[in-house]
């Protein structure tokens, strides 16, 4: 049986990682025979010297795809998946690297356990800086909260394995959903009664954001994707798996009369109020960001401030995306 794996690696959002070093790890630190897996890399156009250097590292079965500069990780993953002929696809983030024998552990699972179609991997977050430790705590709390509030499992965005035939049936990822695409893909798996197998060992290193503004960029991407999903998917289907965010609901309630006829004074007054609300909200975000990154405060207090900033960024991007 062909249980070979295609590792789909996007040269996207590497954070502080080195593209060439990451590729080297995905080729050398796998723990399985070289012929049992391939690396399919999606990257924007490289300088001639860098392109030559990367190509010199690749093996016969590996592929290097050039994608557009404006493509995000979802569209790069889709392109890479379309070129694979192996039974399994391993989707990984650009800032995720394997520890030794990582693929060996995955191979043991898919070879010894029948009926497994999707496997979630575990990753160890980098915690070198104070901020990385704060966001690591937030990640753990968020995952625990998500497990309580949803009745289905999510694929691990940092890396998950899936049968290629199943991805072709359920997928692909919707690029316009941005960071919301993997959660929505998870809902599609649940709709089709696909179980996600969880690994116990930590075989990956996940590089965390180094600044709160970088984290907020990802948060805004998730919100934009959610809003896009609201516009393009039957609302009943979306709400079945994703209950309306209370932050979003709060803003919708404030604007439920926005489509009613208004005289010029009322219209201008509303614009003024919304402009001031936006200014106040973004001022709060800036103050909170500075306190988290530069303030001499206990870690527990910084975590609380981080959560508040996340709250206001979520609302700010939702208002902006919905043009409320």
Order of alpha helices (4+ residues) and beta strands (2+ residues): beta-alpha-beta-alpha-beta-alpha-beta-beta-alpha-beta-alpha-beta-alpha-alpha-beta-alpha-alpha-alpha-alpha-alpha
